Amino acid sequence: MFSFFKKKPKPVETAIPSPEMAPAVEPPLTPPAVEPVVASPAIIAETVTIVPAAAPALAEPAAIVKKSSWAERLKAGLSKTRDKLGKSFAGLFGGGKIDEDLYEELETLLLTADMGMGATTHLLKDVRERVSLKGLKDSSELKGALKDALYDLISPLEQTLNVNDKKPFVIMMAGVNGAGKTTSIGKLAKYYQSQGKSVLLAAGDTFRAAAREQLMAWGERNDVTVIAQQGGDSAAVCYDAIQAAIARNIDIVLADTAGRLPTQLHLMEEIKKVKRVIQKALPEAPHEIILVVDANIGQNTLTQVSAFDEALGLTGLILSKLDGSAKGGVIAAIAKQHPVPLRFIGIGESIDDLRPFNSKDYIDALFD
Protein backbone atom coordinates (compact mmCIF):
# COMPACT_ATOMS: atom_id res chain seq x y z
CA MET A 1 0.00 0.00 0.00
CA PHE A 2 1.10 3.58 -0.60
CA SER A 3 1.97 5.62 2.46
CA PHE A 4 1.36 9.30 2.99
CA PHE A 5 3.77 11.25 5.18
CA LYS A 6 3.35 14.44 7.14
CA LYS A 7 6.82 15.36 6.13
CA LYS A 8 7.99 14.89 2.59
CA PRO A 9 9.99 11.67 2.39
CA LYS A 10 12.97 11.32 0.20
CA PRO A 11 11.96 8.98 -2.64
CA VAL A 12 14.00 5.83 -2.82
CA GLU A 13 14.76 4.87 -6.37
CA THR A 14 16.07 1.46 -7.33
CA ALA A 15 18.52 1.33 -10.19
CA ILE A 16 17.15 -0.86 -12.94
CA PRO A 17 18.07 -1.47 -16.54
CA SER A 18 16.43 0.86 -19.04
CA PRO A 19 14.44 -0.82 -21.83
CA GLU A 20 15.09 -0.02 -25.45
CA MET A 21 13.08 2.83 -26.94
CA ALA A 22 11.75 0.79 -29.87
CA PRO A 23 8.11 -0.21 -29.22
CA ALA A 24 8.01 -3.81 -28.05
CA VAL A 25 5.06 -5.83 -26.87
CA GLU A 26 2.32 -3.56 -25.55
CA PRO A 27 1.04 -4.06 -21.97
CA PRO A 28 -1.74 -6.64 -21.52
CA LEU A 29 -5.28 -5.70 -20.58
CA THR A 30 -5.04 -7.38 -17.16
CA PRO A 31 -4.31 -4.76 -14.48
CA PRO A 32 -1.89 -5.47 -11.63
CA ALA A 33 -3.56 -7.10 -8.64
CA VAL A 34 -1.81 -5.14 -5.92
CA GLU A 35 0.04 -1.91 -5.44
CA PRO A 36 2.64 -0.66 -6.02
CA VAL A 37 1.57 -0.56 -9.64
CA VAL A 38 4.05 -2.35 -11.87
CA ALA A 39 4.39 -2.12 -15.61
CA SER A 40 3.70 -5.06 -17.87
CA PRO A 41 6.42 -7.75 -17.71
CA ALA A 42 6.92 -7.18 -21.42
CA ILE A 43 8.26 -3.74 -20.61
CA ILE A 44 10.27 -4.85 -17.55
CA ALA A 45 10.49 -1.59 -15.65
CA GLU A 46 9.61 -0.90 -12.05
CA THR A 47 7.46 2.13 -11.39
CA VAL A 48 8.34 4.64 -8.69
CA THR A 49 5.40 6.49 -7.18
CA ILE A 50 6.17 9.85 -5.65
CA VAL A 51 3.70 11.07 -3.05
CA PRO A 52 4.69 14.63 -2.17
CA ALA A 53 4.03 16.00 1.28
CA ALA A 54 1.66 18.89 1.74
CA ALA A 55 3.32 22.27 1.42
CA PRO A 56 3.86 24.08 4.74
CA ALA A 57 1.54 26.90 5.59
CA LEU A 58 2.85 30.29 4.58
CA ALA A 59 3.16 33.13 7.02
CA GLU A 60 0.62 35.92 6.80
CA PRO A 61 1.86 38.72 4.54
CA ALA A 62 2.52 42.09 6.10
CA ALA A 63 0.16 43.74 3.66
CA ILE A 64 -2.58 42.39 1.42
CA VAL A 65 -1.88 43.04 -2.25
CA LYS A 66 -4.94 43.09 -4.46
CA LYS A 67 -4.63 40.48 -7.19
CA SER A 68 -5.44 41.53 -10.71
CA SER A 69 -8.57 40.11 -12.27
CA TRP A 70 -8.30 37.60 -15.10
CA ALA A 71 -9.52 40.23 -17.58
CA GLU A 72 -6.75 42.61 -16.49
CA ARG A 73 -4.12 39.88 -16.69
CA LEU A 74 -5.37 38.79 -20.10
CA LYS A 75 -5.18 42.37 -21.35
CA ALA A 76 -1.64 42.65 -20.00
CA GLY A 77 -0.78 39.27 -21.54
CA LEU A 78 -1.97 40.38 -24.97
CA SER A 79 -0.17 43.72 -24.70
CA LYS A 80 2.44 42.88 -27.37
CA THR A 81 -0.23 42.02 -29.92
CA ARG A 82 -2.38 44.97 -28.90
CA ASP A 83 0.55 47.40 -28.94
CA LYS A 84 1.40 46.20 -32.41
CA LEU A 85 -2.10 47.06 -33.56
CA GLY A 86 -3.19 49.77 -31.13
CA LYS A 87 -1.93 52.95 -32.78
CA SER A 88 -2.85 51.67 -36.21
CA PHE A 89 -6.35 50.74 -35.11
CA ALA A 90 -6.73 54.12 -33.41
CA GLY A 91 -5.92 55.86 -36.68
CA LEU A 92 -8.02 53.47 -38.71
CA PHE A 93 -11.12 53.84 -36.55
CA GLY A 94 -10.57 57.51 -35.73
CA GLY A 95 -13.18 58.81 -38.14
CA GLY A 96 -13.43 59.39 -41.84
CA LYS A 97 -14.97 57.79 -44.89
CA ILE A 98 -15.19 54.03 -45.26
CA ASP A 99 -13.62 53.31 -48.64
CA GLU A 100 -11.36 50.82 -50.41
CA ASP A 101 -8.23 52.44 -49.05
CA LEU A 102 -9.56 51.85 -45.54
CA TYR A 103 -10.26 48.19 -46.27
CA GLU A 104 -6.73 47.77 -47.63
CA GLU A 105 -5.30 49.23 -44.42
CA LEU A 106 -7.49 46.90 -42.37
CA GLU A 107 -6.29 43.91 -44.37
CA THR A 108 -2.66 44.82 -43.69
CA LEU A 109 -3.33 45.17 -39.95
CA LEU A 110 -5.06 41.80 -39.69
CA LEU A 111 -2.20 40.10 -41.49
CA THR A 112 0.25 41.91 -39.20
CA ALA A 113 -1.53 40.34 -36.21
CA ASP A 114 -0.81 36.94 -37.79
CA MET A 115 -4.43 36.10 -38.49
CA GLY A 116 -3.45 34.55 -41.79
CA MET A 117 -4.79 35.08 -45.27
CA GLY A 118 -7.76 32.74 -44.89
CA ALA A 119 -9.09 34.38 -41.72
CA THR A 120 -8.28 37.89 -42.98
CA THR A 121 -10.20 37.35 -46.22
CA HIS A 122 -13.12 35.93 -44.27
CA LEU A 123 -13.18 38.84 -41.82
CA LEU A 124 -12.97 41.50 -44.53
CA LYS A 125 -15.88 39.91 -46.39
CA ASP A 126 -17.92 39.76 -43.19
CA VAL A 127 -17.13 43.38 -42.26
CA ARG A 128 -18.10 44.60 -45.73
CA GLU A 129 -21.45 42.82 -45.42
CA ARG A 130 -22.08 44.33 -41.99
CA VAL A 131 -21.18 47.82 -43.24
CA SER A 132 -23.56 47.43 -46.17
CA LEU A 133 -26.38 45.90 -44.11
CA LYS A 134 -26.23 48.54 -41.37
CA GLY A 135 -25.49 51.42 -43.72
CA LEU A 136 -22.32 52.42 -41.86
CA LYS A 137 -20.55 55.46 -43.27
CA ASP A 138 -17.89 56.53 -40.78
CA SER A 139 -14.75 54.56 -39.99
CA SER A 140 -15.39 55.02 -36.26
CA GLU A 141 -18.26 52.56 -36.69
CA LEU A 142 -15.98 49.97 -38.27
CA LYS A 143 -14.46 48.81 -34.99
CA GLY A 144 -17.71 47.34 -33.71
CA ALA A 145 -18.32 45.57 -37.01
CA LEU A 146 -14.83 44.03 -36.91
CA LYS A 147 -15.22 42.88 -33.29
CA ASP A 148 -18.55 41.24 -34.10
CA ALA A 149 -17.12 39.53 -37.16
CA LEU A 150 -14.13 38.24 -35.19
CA TYR A 151 -16.40 36.98 -32.42
CA ASP A 152 -18.53 35.02 -34.89
CA LEU A 153 -15.37 33.47 -36.33
CA ILE A 154 -13.62 32.37 -33.13
CA SER A 155 -16.50 31.73 -30.71
CA PRO A 156 -16.97 28.12 -31.98
CA LEU A 157 -13.52 27.36 -30.50
CA GLU A 158 -14.88 28.19 -27.04
CA GLN A 159 -16.01 24.79 -25.78
CA THR A 160 -15.86 23.94 -22.09
CA LEU A 161 -14.12 20.66 -21.32
CA ASN A 162 -16.47 18.44 -19.28
CA VAL A 163 -14.44 16.15 -17.04
CA ASN A 164 -17.34 14.92 -14.93
CA ASP A 165 -18.73 12.13 -17.10
CA LYS A 166 -15.84 9.66 -16.69
CA LYS A 167 -13.71 8.65 -13.72
CA PRO A 168 -10.82 8.69 -14.01
CA PHE A 169 -10.98 11.24 -16.81
CA VAL A 170 -7.76 10.76 -18.78
CA ILE A 171 -6.21 13.74 -20.57
CA MET A 172 -3.30 12.93 -22.88
CA MET A 173 -0.96 15.84 -23.59
CA ALA A 174 1.14 16.28 -26.72
CA GLY A 175 3.33 18.96 -28.27
CA VAL A 176 6.72 19.84 -29.66
CA ASN A 177 9.74 20.49 -27.47
CA GLY A 178 9.59 23.88 -25.81
CA ALA A 179 5.87 24.50 -26.33
CA GLY A 180 5.21 24.55 -22.59
CA LYS A 181 3.55 21.13 -22.33
CA THR A 182 4.90 20.02 -18.96
CA THR A 183 4.35 23.46 -17.43
CA SER A 184 0.78 23.46 -18.74
CA ILE A 185 0.20 20.10 -17.04
CA GLY A 186 1.25 21.58 -13.71
CA LYS A 187 -1.08 24.53 -14.18
CA LEU A 188 -3.95 22.25 -15.25
CA ALA A 189 -3.44 20.22 -12.09
CA LYS A 190 -3.82 23.37 -10.02
CA TYR A 191 -6.87 24.47 -12.02
CA TYR A 192 -8.72 21.20 -11.48
CA GLN A 193 -7.71 21.03 -7.84
CA SER A 194 -9.34 24.43 -7.37
CA GLN A 195 -12.56 22.81 -8.62
CA GLY A 196 -12.35 20.12 -5.97
CA LYS A 197 -10.99 17.39 -8.25
CA SER A 198 -8.34 14.86 -7.29
CA VAL A 199 -5.51 14.73 -9.84
CA LEU A 200 -2.73 12.28 -10.68
CA LEU A 201 0.19 13.05 -13.01
CA ALA A 202 1.88 10.57 -15.34
CA ALA A 203 5.49 11.49 -16.11
CA GLY A 204 5.37 10.06 -19.61
CA ASP A 205 8.06 12.32 -21.10
CA THR A 206 10.84 9.77 -20.72
CA PHE A 207 13.07 11.26 -23.44
CA ARG A 208 13.90 14.71 -22.11
CA ALA A 209 16.40 14.52 -19.29
CA ALA A 210 14.76 17.01 -16.91
CA ALA A 211 11.11 16.31 -17.78
CA ARG A 212 10.56 13.75 -15.02
CA GLU A 213 12.09 16.02 -12.39
CA GLN A 214 10.14 19.00 -13.69
CA LEU A 215 6.83 17.17 -13.38
CA MET A 216 7.79 15.90 -9.92
CA ALA A 217 8.43 19.51 -8.90
CA TRP A 218 4.96 20.47 -10.14
CA GLY A 219 3.57 17.54 -8.16
CA GLU A 220 5.21 18.79 -4.98
CA ARG A 221 4.05 22.32 -5.66
CA ASN A 222 0.43 21.20 -6.09
CA ASP A 223 0.57 18.34 -3.55
CA VAL A 224 -0.31 15.85 -6.29
CA THR A 225 0.88 12.27 -6.75
CA VAL A 226 3.21 11.68 -9.70
CA ILE A 227 3.66 8.27 -11.30
CA ALA A 228 7.17 8.10 -12.75
CA GLN A 229 9.52 5.41 -13.97
CA GLN A 230 13.25 4.95 -13.96
CA GLY A 231 13.13 3.24 -17.33
CA GLY A 232 12.35 4.71 -20.69
CA ASP A 233 8.90 3.64 -21.88
CA SER A 234 6.28 6.37 -21.99
CA ALA A 235 3.43 3.95 -22.65
CA ALA A 236 4.29 1.93 -19.52
CA VAL A 237 4.18 5.02 -17.32
CA CYS A 238 0.77 6.06 -18.67
CA TYR A 239 -0.56 2.50 -18.27
CA ASP A 240 0.54 2.34 -14.65
CA ALA A 241 -0.80 5.82 -13.89
CA ILE A 242 -4.28 4.86 -15.07
CA GLN A 243 -4.23 1.67 -13.01
CA ALA A 244 -3.14 3.68 -9.96
CA ALA A 245 -5.89 6.23 -10.58
CA ILE A 246 -8.51 3.48 -10.74
CA ALA A 247 -7.23 1.94 -7.50
CA ARG A 248 -7.21 5.30 -5.70
CA ASN A 249 -10.52 6.59 -7.11
CA ILE A 250 -8.78 9.61 -8.71
CA ASP A 251 -10.87 12.05 -10.76
CA ILE A 252 -8.37 13.18 -13.42
CA VAL A 253 -5.18 11.74 -14.92
CA LEU A 254 -2.89 14.16 -16.77
CA ALA A 255 -0.54 12.13 -18.96
CA ASP A 256 2.62 13.84 -20.18
CA THR A 257 4.34 12.61 -23.35
CA ALA A 258 7.69 13.38 -24.92
CA GLY A 259 7.96 16.42 -27.16
CA ARG A 260 8.34 15.71 -30.85
CA LEU A 261 8.22 17.43 -34.22
CA PRO A 262 5.60 16.29 -36.74
CA THR A 263 8.47 15.47 -39.13
CA GLN A 264 9.94 12.91 -36.69
CA LEU A 265 7.92 10.02 -38.06
CA HIS A 266 9.31 7.38 -35.69
CA LEU A 267 8.34 9.52 -32.70
CA MET A 268 4.90 10.18 -34.14
CA GLU A 269 4.46 6.40 -34.36
CA GLU A 270 5.63 6.12 -30.75
CA ILE A 271 2.98 8.54 -29.51
CA LYS A 272 0.33 6.58 -31.40
CA LYS A 273 1.49 3.57 -29.36
CA VAL A 274 1.03 5.55 -26.15
CA LYS A 275 -2.56 6.24 -27.14
CA ARG A 276 -3.17 2.54 -27.89
CA VAL A 277 -1.74 1.47 -24.53
CA ILE A 278 -3.90 4.02 -22.70
CA GLN A 279 -6.90 2.48 -24.45
CA LYS A 280 -5.84 -0.94 -23.18
CA ALA A 281 -5.61 0.34 -19.64
CA LEU A 282 -9.04 1.96 -19.92
CA PRO A 283 -10.96 1.21 -23.14
CA GLU A 284 -12.73 4.56 -23.53
CA ALA A 285 -9.58 6.57 -22.73
CA PRO A 286 -7.98 8.94 -23.46
CA HIS A 287 -11.07 11.04 -23.05
CA GLU A 288 -9.26 14.17 -24.20
CA ILE A 289 -6.16 14.58 -26.39
CA ILE A 290 -4.73 18.09 -26.06
CA LEU A 291 -1.99 19.63 -28.18
CA VAL A 292 -0.01 22.44 -26.54
CA VAL A 293 1.16 25.04 -29.06
CA ASP A 294 3.37 28.07 -28.53
CA ALA A 295 1.72 31.34 -29.62
CA ASN A 296 5.10 32.68 -30.71
CA ILE A 297 5.28 30.39 -33.73
CA GLY A 298 2.31 32.10 -35.40
CA GLN A 299 1.16 30.46 -38.61
CA ASN A 300 3.34 27.40 -37.96
CA THR A 301 0.72 26.53 -35.35
CA LEU A 302 -1.52 25.33 -38.18
CA THR A 303 1.09 22.84 -39.40
CA GLN A 304 1.44 21.35 -35.93
CA VAL A 305 -2.31 21.16 -35.35
CA SER A 306 -2.86 19.45 -38.69
CA ALA A 307 -0.08 16.87 -38.19
CA PHE A 308 -0.96 15.93 -34.61
CA ASP A 309 -4.66 15.84 -35.42
CA GLU A 310 -4.01 13.38 -38.22
CA ALA A 311 -1.89 11.18 -35.97
CA LEU A 312 -3.94 11.26 -32.77
CA GLY A 313 -7.34 12.79 -33.44
CA LEU A 314 -7.05 15.95 -31.34
CA THR A 315 -9.98 17.02 -29.19
CA GLY A 316 -8.51 20.24 -27.81
CA LEU A 317 -5.72 22.81 -27.84
CA ILE A 318 -3.81 24.86 -25.30
CA LEU A 319 -2.27 28.06 -26.67
CA SER A 320 0.64 28.91 -24.39
CA LYS A 321 2.89 31.97 -24.01
CA LEU A 322 0.43 34.52 -25.36
CA ASP A 323 2.07 37.07 -23.05
CA GLY A 324 5.35 36.79 -24.94
CA SER A 325 3.90 36.94 -28.42
CA ALA A 326 2.84 39.68 -30.82
CA LYS A 327 1.00 37.02 -32.86
CA GLY A 328 -2.15 36.68 -30.77
CA GLY A 329 -4.26 36.87 -33.90
CA VAL A 330 -3.32 33.28 -34.75
CA ILE A 331 -6.48 32.17 -32.92
CA ALA A 332 -8.46 33.51 -35.89
CA ALA A 333 -6.30 31.44 -38.25
CA ILE A 334 -6.95 28.30 -36.20
CA ALA A 335 -10.68 29.00 -36.20
CA LYS A 336 -10.76 29.40 -39.96
CA GLN A 337 -8.39 26.68 -41.13
CA HIS A 338 -8.35 23.98 -38.44
CA PRO A 339 -11.05 24.62 -35.82
CA VAL A 340 -10.03 22.29 -32.98
CA PRO A 341 -11.59 23.51 -29.69
CA LEU A 342 -9.28 25.89 -27.82
CA ARG A 343 -9.65 24.61 -24.28
CA PHE A 344 -7.17 26.87 -22.45
CA ILE A 345 -4.85 29.82 -23.04
CA GLY A 346 -1.72 30.71 -21.07
CA ILE A 347 -0.75 34.32 -20.48
CA GLY A 348 2.06 34.20 -17.91
CA GLU A 349 4.40 32.25 -15.64
CA SER A 350 2.11 32.17 -12.60
CA ILE A 351 0.43 28.89 -11.72
CA ASP A 352 -2.93 30.66 -12.15
CA ASP A 353 -2.15 32.02 -15.61
CA LEU A 354 -3.83 29.19 -17.51
CA ARG A 355 -7.59 29.57 -17.94
CA PRO A 356 -10.37 28.34 -20.23
CA PHE A 357 -10.57 30.28 -23.47
CA ASN A 358 -13.29 32.93 -23.57
CA SER A 359 -13.72 34.55 -26.98
CA LYS A 360 -15.36 37.75 -25.70
CA ASP A 361 -12.66 38.34 -23.09
CA TYR A 362 -9.99 37.72 -25.73
CA ILE A 363 -11.50 40.19 -28.21
CA ASP A 364 -12.00 42.86 -25.55
CA ALA A 365 -8.39 42.45 -24.43
CA LEU A 366 -7.18 42.67 -28.02
CA PHE A 367 -9.05 45.82 -29.02
CA ASP A 368 -9.76 47.86 -25.87
Phi, psi and omega in degrees: 000150178283146179246143177249137186244146174291323175253146183294118178282157173277120182296136179262123184245128181267128179291129180221158179290141179274133177287162178292154183284337181297135181299127179254220179285132182283155183299147179286168180289333186290120180284157177299147185280327184226162174270158000292150183292133182237140181295165179303141178304335180294335182266331176053067176209129181277137181268138176252124179257124181257119178249099184289148176283158179295143180292142179294151180294139180274149178291152179296133179291153180295326180219144180274122180258125181293127181276139180294148176289165179298320180299320179292320180290324177294318179298318178294322180294328180267013186299324181294319177292316182294319179296327179294329183256337192308303183296322180293318178296321180300319178289323183292320183260017185280356181118149182132179184283139173276112181219185183295326178298321179294318179296324178294319177297318180297319178300316179298318181295318180294321177292325178297326178280007177067035177281345177086157184293320181298310181292321180297314178299317179298314182294318179298318178297317180295316180297317178302317180295320179293320178299316180292316183294320183268355179067037181287140183240327187257142183296338178296339180272354185284332182299314179298320179295321180292318179298318179294319179295318179294321179298315180298329181285314189264344184300331176298340177287342185276091181229117182293134179277117180267112182255012187266346187279336182234150178213118358286147175270117187260122177248117179264128184253138179223166179161168177277164178300133176088001182284343182100026185294307183295320177297320179296325177297316178299319180290323176297320178302315179296318181299314182285330173299321180295343177264010177084016181266144172272139188231144174230138182253137175250116183278071185275358174275088184264005181265315183282131189303316186265001187296316181298314180294323180296317180291324176297322178296319176296323178298317177295319182296322182263357185060051183236141177290138178241128173264117182233174182212142179281343181277205187227030182246111182297319181298321180296318180298314181294322178300311182295322180298319180293318178298320178294320180295321177296315181296327185261002179061042181282145180282314189226134172249125175253111186258112176282151174225164182289143176293146181202152174272148178301337181279348179274084190300322181294325178284328175295324175293323180296320181288333172296323178296319178302316178299317180297319181291322175300319178295330177286326178290325180209105193309322183274358180271163352289142182282338178215134176239110186251131173259127176266123180237144182273123182299337183291342183274355173058234185295340176295343175306319184296323178296316180295315181300315181298314183292315181289328177295319179295323183282321190242338188076070184297144174244352180193164178232153164238124176260109185262164171061033176297334181290338181258008187242147171257018185242037182296343179288356181297340177301322178295322179295319178298315182298325183278319190258330179209077190283070170278136181308132178267097187288314185219155171232147179246132184230027178172180183271343182295152180295340179264008186266028172233117184223159176302143181289132176233115188296322181294315178299319180297314182293317178299318180292331182282325187257327191263000000 
